[in-house]
Amino acid sequence: MEIVWLGHSCFRIRGKEATIVTDPFDKTLGYPVKKPTATIVTVSHEHPQHSFLKGVAGEPKVISRPGEYEIAHVFINGIATFHDASKGELRGKNTAFFIEIEDVNICHLGDLGHVPTAEQTEQMSDTDILMVPIGGGDTMGAAAAVETISLLQPKIVLPMHYKTDVVKMELASLEPFLKEMGLKEVTPQPKLSISKSSLPAETTVVVLDYH
């Protein structure tokens, strides 16, 4: 299985039988819109920077609500969460997605704005790869992201939704998160090729270059 980061909260997860694209964005972010082809698209919430379906090629099945789904041997659980720490009073709802593909469990937190509750944590348990927002603004900042990582104890952490050289939004950069994790520097990788047997024993932060 191959995972590439297209920018912001958008990843392309390519397996043998299905390709998943998460939170596709429009051009207002600053990242190029590459129009990846997908079997499945997950949308954490309705916003052009997370739900730009015209930015995805093919005829994908779109999942944008909580619930359980099975498509092309991929199992997905949409978990109801909030976009802020006030139970949605400020910015509404968010859906996190727990994705089981080729024996690997991936959890994409979308624009989660709070540390998961005990019930939500239970639904996200056994996460192998965690895609977590770290840039603050409308989502969790570095400290809440690290607390969430400690709760879920994934094998691999993929940071997302942070300031890069092309992003026009006011977000924190990668560095505060790395500092909170006790890491001085992480070399970005163009992609992550992973299988169940190659997962690390300890939680590892992997920084992907956007494509």
Secondary structure, DSSP 8 states (H G I E B T S, - for coil): -EEEEEETTEEEEE-SS-EEEES---GGGSS-----B-SEEE-SSS-TTT--GGGSBS--EEE-SSEEEEETTEEEEEEEEESSSSTTTTT-EEEEEEEEETTEEEEE-TT--S---HHHHHHTTT-SEEEEE-S-TTS--HHHHHHHHHHH--SEEEEES---SS--S----SHHHHHHTT-S----BS-EE--GGG--SS-EE--B-B-
